[in-house]
Amino acid sequence: KAVQEFIGPNTEVIDLAGKMLLPGFIDSHAHASATINEDDSVMLYHLDSKEAYVSAVKAFAEKHPELDVIYGNGWNNEVFPPQGPLKEDLDTVVADRPVSLMSNDGHSIWVNTRALEMAGVTKDTPCPYGGMIEINPATGEPSGTIRETARDLIQNVLPPYTVEQLKTGIREFMIEAARVGITTVHDPMLLLPDCDGQLNGYGSARNCIRAYVELLENKDMTLRVRGTILTDPTTGDSQVPDIVCACIDQQDPLFQITGAKVFVDGVVEGGTAYLLEPYAHKPDFRGEPLWEQEALNALCSAVDREERQIHIHAIGDAAIRMSLDALAVAKDHNGRRDSRHLITHLHVVDYADIPRFAELDIVGVPQPFWHVKGEYFWGLEAVYLGRERAEKEYPLKSFLDAGVTLACASDYPVQVPSPPLLAIQLGITRCIPGETDPNEILGPNERMSLEDMIAGYTINGAYANFVENETGSIEIGKKADLVVLDRNLFDIPETEIADTNVLLTLFEGKPIYRDKSI
């Protein structure tokens, strides 16, 4: 009855008949601009063997003789031994053009001999700090697997994706986002167009900001995007003025740059996460940070001084502690303000550090898709971290109990597909759908409630991205970012949440996805 007075002659009235209405979902860490059309990049997601990967590359290369570079995404570290895949396997299907395939975690590339030759990478090439050039023990030569900062040796030499290719990819991301109810994302690794140096292997995306700008100019945006600029550990705080200029330049309501993205370490599966205690499979190694503490302190202080946001990637407990220390220095230097700095992933955490998030007003950005066991846990994490440490990873409820704001995310395209409803279920159950063995629950005490998971994908995401006055809840005066579900999540078993269908997605009052049933 309260809405009757707002119904006019041109108003479309939809009787939901008991269906559920929620605010539009917010993904607080999704690389939307890393979406590349399958005609521009070979897709390796969901393939499960070396032979399948090589076959897909062969078919793609034969279909696209016009491409100067064969880019690809999605191979899984779990398929290969710890040293990663070999260049010789790619050489058998593509020898005349460079091939560069990003792993599904976004932290390693698999290349052929031609790519190594173009980049001049040999057994004598010095490895950049924080990087890893895997060596084939049988030959003493680079194996074809390049990790972390060493990827720039290859990626910065190869030609980047064009603006048109990136626009096509972002359009595809927006279509899928609408289908699963996402209306806002944080794109956390934008590149300045003339950047060079350590780009964390993403030099191919140098045109991403221009792609967003052209989509805005053509009124093609059906998504609200907030983004941060990737920082280079080798240039320290000298890059802050350029980041600030980018923030000032991009202030459209649908696309804004809010600050800096910082990688402090790598990932567990690559042996590049920075840990307080050594890896179980490498007892003399605990990883290396990508930044020196003093340089990280200086960068965070400089960005914070400019009242810009900092989005930090930290996987290992040592990297998380470094990040907290740097943000504490920034707060001491600049004073307390409404900064809403972000630390994402929260993978291996020293529980003693969790209260510091609340003390420093840092928002945690977890990826609930990963908060399960299964083959990845048993095949990699339990082996690399040791069973006891692996069982304690992703302590989500502990963060919530400590008063930390949690804004949930997918880290797309690390997670493909990435529907929020699946993440909500996994955050509650912490086990793979259909699993009935209680031993397969990852940290039973870390399970979240439905209310808290919904908040993580709505109002908390809005808060993390400074848009809580526009979206994130259903209130008078806010944008009509709305999602209609085919059932009430509070009336069904938690194991059925992922099977719930999005029927309608509204973005600022306009339908951007509509099921034929509504």
C-alpha positions as CSV (number, residue, x, y, z in Angstrom):
1,K,0.0,0.0,0.0
2,A,2.9,2.4,0.8
3,V,3.9,2.4,-2.9
4,Q,0.5,3.0,-4.4
5,E,1.0,6.8,-4.5
6,F,4.0,6.4,-6.7
7,I,2.2,4.4,-9.4
8,G,1.5,6.5,-12.5
9,P,0.0,5.9,-15.9
10,N,3.4,4.8,-17.3
11,T,4.5,2.7,-14.3
12,E,5.0,-1.0,-14.9
13,V,3.6,-2.9,-11.9
14,I,5.0,-6.4,-11.3
15,D,3.3,-8.6,-8.7
16,L,6.2,-10.7,-7.2
17,A,3.7,-13.2,-5.8
18,G,5.9,-14.1,-2.9
19,K,9.2,-14.0,-4.7
20,M,12.2,-12.3,-3.0
21,L,13.4,-8.7,-3.7
22,L,17.0,-7.8,-2.8
23,P,19.3,-4.9,-3.5
24,G,21.6,-5.4,-6.5
25,F,24.6,-7.5,-5.6
26,I,28.0,-5.9,-5.3
27,D,31.2,-7.7,-6.2
28,S,34.0,-5.9,-4.4
29,H,36.9,-7.5,-6.3
30,A,36.2,-8.5,-9.9
31,H,38.5,-7.9,-12.8
32,A,35.8,-7.0,-15.2
33,S,38.3,-5.4,-17.7
34,A,40.1,-8.8,-17.8
35,T,37.2,-10.3,-19.7
36,I,38.4,-11.3,-23.1
37,N,36.1,-12.6,-25.8
38,E,36.7,-16.2,-26.8
39,D,37.6,-15.1,-30.3
40,D,40.5,-13.1,-28.9
41,S,41.8,-15.5,-26.2
42,V,41.8,-19.3,-25.8
43,M,39.7,-20.3,-22.8
44,L,41.1,-23.1,-20.7
45,Y,38.8,-22.9,-17.7
46,H,37.2,-26.2,-16.6
47,L,39.6,-28.3,-18.7
48,D,41.4,-30.9,-16.5
49,S,44.5,-32.2,-18.3
50,K,47.6,-31.0,-20.1
51,E,46.4,-32.8,-23.2
52,A,43.1,-30.8,-23.1
53,Y,44.9,-27.5,-22.7
54,V,47.3,-28.2,-25.6
55,S,44.4,-29.4,-27.8
56,A,42.4,-26.2,-27.1
57,V,45.4,-24.0,-27.9
58,K,46.0,-25.9,-31.2
59,A,42.3,-25.5,-32.2
60,F,42.3,-21.8,-31.3
61,A,45.5,-21.1,-33.2
62,E,44.3,-22.9,-36.3
63,K,41.0,-20.9,-36.2
64,H,42.8,-17.6,-35.8
65,P,45.8,-17.3,-38.1
66,E,45.4,-13.5,-38.1
67,L,46.4,-13.1,-34.4
68,D,50.0,-12.1,-33.8
69,V,49.9,-13.5,-30.3
70,I,48.0,-16.4,-28.8
71,Y,46.8,-15.2,-25.4
72,G,44.8,-17.5,-23.1
73,N,43.5,-17.9,-19.6
74,G,42.4,-20.5,-17.1
75,W,44.9,-23.3,-16.8
76,N,45.1,-24.9,-13.4
77,N,48.3,-25.3,-11.3
78,E,46.8,-28.5,-9.8
79,V,47.1,-30.3,-13.2
80,F,50.9,-29.9,-13.2
81,P,53.8,-30.6,-10.8
82,P,55.0,-27.8,-8.6
83,Q,57.4,-26.6,-11.3
84,G,54.5,-26.0,-13.6
85,P,53.9,-26.8,-17.3
86,L,56.5,-27.0,-20.0
87,K,57.1,-24.8,-23.1
88,E,57.7,-27.9,-25.3
89,D,54.1,-29.0,-25.0
90,L,53.0,-25.7,-26.5
91,D,55.8,-25.8,-29.1
92,T,54.3,-28.9,-30.6
93,V,51.1,-27.0,-31.6
94,V,52.3,-23.4,-32.0
95,A,56.0,-22.6,-32.9
96,D,55.7,-19.6,-35.2
97,R,53.9,-17.2,-32.9
98,P,54.3,-16.3,-29.2
99,V,51.9,-18.1,-26.8
100,S,51.1,-16.7,-23.3
101,L,48.5,-18.4,-21.2
102,M,47.5,-17.0,-17.8
103,S,46.8,-19.4,-15.0
104,N,43.4,-19.5,-13.4
105,D,44.7,-17.8,-10.3
106,G,46.2,-14.9,-12.4
107,H,49.7,-15.3,-11.0
108,S,51.6,-17.5,-13.5
109,I,51.9,-17.7,-17.3
110,W,52.7,-20.7,-19.5
111,V,54.6,-19.7,-22.6
112,N,56.2,-21.3,-25.6
113,T,59.7,-21.0,-26.9
114,R,58.8,-18.2,-29.3
115,A,57.6,-16.0,-26.5
116,L,60.8,-16.6,-24.5
117,E,62.8,-15.8,-27.6
118,M,61.0,-12.5,-28.3
119,A,61.5,-11.5,-24.7
120,G,65.1,-12.6,-24.7
121,V,64.6,-14.8,-21.6
122,T,67.3,-17.4,-21.2
123,K,68.8,-19.4,-18.3
124,D,71.1,-16.4,-17.7
125,T,68.2,-13.9,-17.4
126,P,68.2,-12.4,-13.9
127,C,64.9,-13.0,-12.2
128,P,63.1,-9.8,-11.0
129,Y,62.6,-9.4,-7.3
130,G,59.4,-11.2,-6.2
131,G,59.3,-13.3,-9.4
132,M,60.1,-16.8,-10.4
133,I,61.4,-18.2,-13.7
134,E,60.9,-22.0,-13.4
135,I,63.8,-24.0,-14.7
136,N,63.5,-27.4,-16.3
137,P,65.9,-29.6,-14.3
138,A,66.5,-31.9,-17.2
139,T,67.7,-29.1,-19.5
140,G,68.7,-26.2,-17.2
141,E,66.7,-23.9,-19.4
142,P,63.5,-21.9,-18.6
143,S,60.8,-24.4,-18.4
144,G,58.0,-22.2,-19.8
145,T,56.3,-21.4,-16.5
146,I,56.9,-17.8,-15.4
147,R,55.5,-16.5,-12.1
148,E,54.6,-13.2,-10.5
149,T,56.8,-10.2,-11.4
150,A,58.9,-12.2,-13.8
151,R,55.8,-12.4,-16.1
152,D,56.5,-8.8,-17.1
153,L,59.6,-9.9,-18.9
154,I,57.2,-11.5,-21.4
155,Q,54.0,-9.6,-21.1
156,N,55.5,-6.1,-21.5
157,V,57.1,-7.2,-24.8
158,L,54.0,-8.7,-26.4
159,P,51.4,-6.3,-28.0
160,P,48.5,-5.5,-25.7
161,Y,44.8,-6.2,-26.3
162,T,43.2,-3.4,-28.4
163,V,40.6,-1.0,-27.0
164,E,37.9,-2.8,-29.1
165,Q,38.9,-6.2,-27.8
166,L,38.7,-5.0,-24.2
167,K,35.3,-3.2,-24.8
168,T,33.9,-6.4,-26.2
169,G,35.1,-8.3,-23.2
170,I,33.6,-5.8,-20.7
171,R,30.3,-5.9,-22.6
172,E,30.3,-9.7,-22.1
173,F,31.1,-9.3,-18.4
174,M,28.2,-6.9,-18.0
175,I,25.8,-9.3,-19.7
176,E,26.8,-12.1,-17.3
177,A,26.8,-9.7,-14.3
178,A,23.2,-8.7,-15.0
179,R,22.2,-12.4,-15.4
180,V,23.5,-13.2,-11.9
181,G,22.2,-10.0,-10.3
182,I,25.4,-7.9,-10.0
183,T,25.0,-4.1,-10.4
184,T,28.3,-2.8,-9.0
185,V,31.9,-4.1,-9.1
186,H,35.3,-3.0,-7.9
187,D,37.8,-3.6,-10.7
188,P,41.1,-3.7,-8.8
189,M,43.8,-3.7,-11.3
190,L,43.5,-0.9,-13.8
191,L,46.6,0.1,-15.7
192,L,47.7,3.5,-16.8
193,P,48.0,3.5,-20.6
194,D,51.6,4.4,-20.8
195,C,52.7,2.3,-17.8
196,D,55.8,0.1,-17.9
197,G,57.9,-1.8,-15.4
198,Q,56.3,-4.3,-12.9
199,L,52.7,-4.7,-14.0
200,N,52.2,-8.1,-12.4
201,G,51.9,-9.8,-15.7
202,Y,49.0,-7.7,-16.9
203,G,50.7,-5.5,-19.5
204,S,48.3,-6.9,-22.1
205,A,45.5,-4.8,-20.5
206,R,47.1,-1.4,-20.9
207,N,44.1,-0.1,-22.8
208,C,41.5,-0.9,-20.1
209,I,40.8,2.6,-18.9
210,R,40.3,3.8,-22.4
211,A,37.9,0.9,-23.0
212,Y,35.7,2.0,-20.0
213,V,35.8,5.6,-21.2
214,E,34.6,4.7,-24.7
215,L,31.8,2.5,-23.2
216,L,30.7,5.5,-21.1
217,E,30.8,7.8,-24.2
218,N,28.6,5.4,-26.1
219,K,26.2,5.0,-23.1
220,D,26.9,1.3,-23.1
221,M,27.5,0.9,-19.3
222,T,25.0,-1.3,-17.5
223,L,27.2,-1.6,-14.4
224,R,28.6,0.8,-11.8
225,V,32.4,0.4,-11.6
226,R,34.9,1.6,-9.1
227,G,38.5,0.8,-9.7
228,T,42.0,1.1,-8.5
229,I,45.3,1.6,-10.3
230,L,48.0,-1.2,-10.1
231,T,51.2,0.0,-8.4
232,D,54.8,-0.8,-9.3
233,P,57.0,-1.9,-6.4
234,T,60.1,-0.6,-8.2
235,T,58.9,3.0,-8.3
236,G,57.5,3.4,-4.8
237,D,55.6,6.5,-3.9
238,S,56.8,8.4,-7.0
239,Q,53.9,7.0,-8.9
240,V,51.3,8.5,-6.5
241,P,50.8,11.8,-8.5
242,D,49.9,9.9,-11.6
243,I,47.4,7.7,-9.7
244,V,45.8,10.9,-8.2
245,C,45.5,12.4,-11.7
246,A,43.7,9.3,-12.9
247,C,41.4,9.5,-9.9
248,I,40.6,13.2,-10.8
249,D,40.1,12.4,-14.5
250,Q,37.7,9.5,-14.0
251,Q,34.8,10.6,-11.8
252,D,31.7,9.6,-13.9
253,P,29.0,8.2,-11.6
254,L,29.3,4.9,-13.5
255,F,33.1,4.7,-13.7
256,Q,35.4,6.1,-11.0
257,I,39.0,5.5,-10.1
258,T,39.4,5.6,-6.3
259,G,43.0,4.9,-5.6
260,A,45.8,2.3,-5.7
261,K,46.0,-1.5,-5.9
262,V,49.0,-3.1,-4.2
263,F,50.2,-6.7,-4.5
264,V,52.2,-7.5,-1.4
265,D,52.7,-11.2,-2.3
266,G,51.6,-13.9,-4.6
267,V,49.6,-17.1,-4.0
268,V,50.0,-20.4,-2.1
269,E,49.6,-22.6,-5.2
270,G,52.6,-20.9,-6.9
271,G,54.7,-21.0,-3.7
272,T,54.8,-17.2,-3.8
273,A,52.6,-16.3,-0.9
274,Y,54.6,-14.7,1.9
275,L,54.3,-16.8,5.1
276,L,55.3,-16.4,8.7
277,E,56.4,-20.0,8.8
278,P,58.0,-22.0,5.9
279,Y,56.0,-24.0,3.4
280,A,55.5,-27.6,4.3
281,H,56.9,-28.8,1.0
282,K,59.8,-26.3,1.1
283,P,60.9,-26.2,4.7
284,D,63.6,-23.6,4.0
285,F,61.3,-21.2,2.2
286,R,58.4,-19.0,3.3
287,G,58.0,-16.9,0.2
288,E,59.1,-13.3,-0.5
289,P,57.2,-10.1,-0.4
290,L,56.9,-8.0,-3.5
291,W,57.6,-4.8,-1.5
292,E,60.1,-3.9,1.1
293,Q,58.3,-2.8,4.3
294,E,59.8,0.8,4.3
295,A,58.7,1.3,0.6
296,L,55.2,-0.1,1.3
297,N,54.9,2.2,4.3
298,A,55.9,5.2,2.2
299,L,53.4,4.3,-0.6
300,C,50.5,3.7,1.7
301,S,51.2,7.0,3.6
302,A,51.4,8.9,0.3
303,V,48.2,7.5,-1.1
304,D,46.3,8.0,2.2
305,R,47.6,11.6,2.4
306,E,45.9,12.3,-0.9
307,E,42.7,10.8,0.6
308,R,42.6,8.0,-1.9
309,Q,41.7,4.4,-1.2
310,I,44.2,1.5,-1.0
311,H,43.2,-2.0,-2.2
312,I,45.8,-4.6,-1.0
313,H,46.3,-8.1,-2.2
314,A,47.7,-10.2,0.7
315,I,47.5,-14.0,0.7
316,G,50.0,-15.1,3.3
317,D,50.0,-14.2,7.0
318,A,53.3,-12.4,6.8
319,A,52.0,-10.4,3.8
320,I,48.8,-9.5,5.8
321,R,50.9,-8.4,8.7
322,M,53.1,-6.2,6.4
323,S,49.9,-4.6,5.0
324,L,48.5,-3.9,8.5
325,D,51.8,-2.4,9.6
326,A,51.9,-0.1,6.5
327,L,48.4,1.1,7.0
328,A,49.0,1.7,10.6
329,V,52.0,3.9,9.7
330,A,49.8,5.8,7.2
331,K,47.2,6.4,9.9
332,D,49.9,7.6,12.4
333,H,51.3,10.0,9.8
334,N,48.1,11.3,8.4
335,G,45.6,10.9,11.2
336,R,42.4,8.9,11.3
337,R,39.9,9.5,8.5
338,D,37.1,7.7,6.7
339,S,39.6,5.8,4.4
340,R,38.0,2.4,4.0
341,H,41.2,0.8,2.8
342,L,40.8,-2.8,1.7
343,I,42.7,-6.0,2.2
344,T,41.6,-8.8,0.0
345,H,41.7,-12.6,0.1
346,L,42.4,-13.2,3.8
347,H,43.8,-16.7,3.0
348,V,46.4,-17.6,5.6
349,V,45.9,-15.3,8.7
350,D,47.5,-15.1,12.1
351,Y,44.5,-14.9,14.3
352,A,46.3,-12.4,16.5
353,D,46.2,-9.9,13.6
354,I,42.4,-10.1,13.0
355,P,41.5,-7.4,15.7
356,R,43.9,-5.0,14.0
357,F,41.5,-4.8,11.0
358,A,38.8,-3.3,13.2
359,E,41.3,-1.1,15.0
360,L,42.5,0.4,11.7
361,D,39.0,0.5,10.1
362,I,40.1,-1.8,7.3
363,V,37.5,-3.6,5.2
364,G,38.1,-7.3,4.6
365,V,37.3,-8.5,1.1
366,P,37.0,-12.3,1.1
367,Q,36.1,-14.7,-1.8
368,P,33.7,-17.2,-0.3
369,F,33.9,-19.4,-3.5
370,W,37.3,-20.6,-2.1
371,H,36.1,-21.4,1.4
372,V,35.8,-25.2,0.8
373,K,37.9,-28.3,0.6
374,G,37.9,-30.7,-2.3
375,E,40.7,-31.6,-4.7
376,Y,42.3,-28.2,-4.6
377,F,42.5,-28.2,-0.8
378,W,43.9,-31.8,-0.6
379,G,46.1,-31.7,-3.7
380,L,47.7,-28.3,-3.1
381,E,46.9,-26.4,0.1
382,A,47.2,-29.2,2.5
383,V,50.5,-30.2,0.8
384,Y,52.0,-26.7,0.5
385,L,50.8,-25.4,3.9
386,G,50.6,-28.5,5.9
387,R,47.2,-30.0,7.1
388,E,47.0,-28.0,10.4
389,R,47.6,-24.6,8.8
390,A,45.4,-25.4,5.8
391,E,42.5,-26.3,8.0
392,K,42.6,-22.8,9.5
393,E,42.5,-20.8,6.3
394,Y,39.9,-18.2,5.4
395,P,38.6,-17.5,9.0
396,L,35.6,-15.5,7.9
397,K,33.4,-15.7,11.1
398,S,36.4,-14.7,13.2
399,F,36.7,-11.5,11.3
400,L,33.0,-10.8,11.7
401,D,33.1,-11.5,15.4
402,A,36.1,-9.1,15.7
403,G,33.9,-6.3,14.3
404,V,35.5,-6.2,10.8
405,T,33.3,-5.1,7.9
406,L,33.4,-7.8,5.2
407,A,32.6,-7.0,1.6
408,C,32.4,-10.2,-0.5
409,A,33.8,-10.8,-3.9
410,S,34.7,-13.3,-6.6
411,D,38.1,-12.2,-7.9
412,Y,36.7,-13.0,-11.4
413,P,38.2,-14.4,-13.7
414,V,40.0,-16.4,-11.1
415,Q,36.6,-17.7,-10.2
416,V,34.5,-18.5,-13.3
417,P,31.5,-18.5,-13.2
418,S,31.0,-16.3,-10.1
419,P,27.3,-16.0,-9.2
420,P,26.8,-14.3,-5.8
421,L,24.1,-16.8,-4.8
422,L,26.7,-19.6,-5.0
423,A,29.1,-17.6,-2.9
424,I,26.4,-16.9,-0.3
425,Q,25.7,-20.7,0.0
426,L,29.4,-21.5,0.3
427,G,30.0,-18.9,2.9
428,I,27.3,-20.5,5.0
429,T,28.1,-24.2,4.4
430,R,31.9,-24.0,3.7
431,C,31.7,-27.2,1.7
432,I,31.3,-28.2,-1.9
433,P,27.6,-28.4,-2.9
434,G,26.3,-32.0,-2.5
435,E,29.1,-32.9,-0.1
436,T,27.8,-34.8,3.0
437,D,31.0,-35.7,4.8
438,P,31.4,-33.4,7.8
439,N,35.2,-33.8,7.5
440,E,34.9,-31.9,4.2
441,I,33.7,-28.7,5.9
442,L,36.5,-26.1,5.9
443,G,36.6,-24.7,9.5
444,P,33.0,-25.4,10.7
445,N,33.3,-22.6,13.3
446,E,33.9,-20.1,10.5
447,R,30.5,-20.6,8.8
448,M,28.5,-17.4,8.3
449,S,24.8,-16.7,8.6
450,L,22.5,-16.0,5.6
451,E,21.9,-12.4,6.9
452,D,25.7,-11.7,7.1
453,M,26.4,-13.2,3.7
454,I,23.7,-11.1,2.0
455,A,25.1,-8.0,3.8
456,G,28.5,-8.9,2.4
457,Y,27.2,-8.8,-1.1
458,T,25.0,-5.7,-0.7
459,I,25.3,-2.9,1.9
460,N,28.9,-3.9,3.0
461,G,30.0,-3.9,-0.6
462,A,28.4,-0.5,-1.0
463,Y,30.2,0.8,2.1
464,A,33.5,-0.6,0.8
465,N,33.1,1.3,-2.4
466,F,31.8,4.6,-1.0
467,V,28.4,4.1,-2.7
468,E,26.3,3.3,0.4
469,N,24.2,6.5,-0.2
470,E,23.4,5.3,-3.7
471,T,22.9,1.6,-3.5
472,G,23.3,-1.5,-1.3
473,S,19.9,-1.4,0.4
474,I,16.3,-0.7,-0.5
475,E,15.6,2.7,0.8
476,I,13.8,5.9,-0.4
477,G,16.3,8.1,-2.2
478,K,18.7,5.4,-3.4
479,K,19.2,4.1,-6.9
480,A,16.8,1.3,-7.9
481,D,19.5,-1.4,-8.1
482,L,17.3,-4.4,-7.5
483,V,17.3,-8.2,-7.9
484,V,14.2,-10.5,-8.0
485,L,14.8,-14.1,-7.0
486,D,12.4,-17.0,-7.7
487,R,12.2,-18.0,-4.0
488,N,12.8,-16.5,-0.6
489,L,16.2,-17.5,0.6
490,F,15.1,-17.6,4.2
491,D,12.4,-20.2,3.4
492,I,14.6,-22.8,1.8
493,P,17.5,-25.1,3.0
494,E,20.9,-23.5,2.8
495,T,22.0,-26.2,0.4
496,E,19.5,-24.9,-2.2
497,I,20.6,-21.2,-2.2
498,A,22.9,-21.7,-5.3
499,D,19.9,-23.3,-7.2
500,T,17.9,-20.1,-6.8
501,N,17.3,-18.2,-10.1
502,V,17.6,-14.5,-10.7
503,L,14.4,-13.5,-12.5
504,L,15.0,-9.7,-12.9
505,T,17.9,-7.3,-12.5
506,L,17.2,-3.6,-12.4
507,F,20.1,-1.1,-12.7
508,E,19.1,2.4,-11.7
509,G,15.5,1.5,-12.4
510,K,16.1,0.0,-15.8
511,P,15.8,-3.8,-16.5
512,I,19.2,-5.1,-17.6
513,Y,18.2,-8.8,-17.3
514,R,14.8,-10.3,-17.4
515,D,13.7,-14.0,-17.3
516,K,10.9,-14.8,-19.7
517,S,8.8,-15.9,-16.7
518,I,8.4,-12.4,-15.3
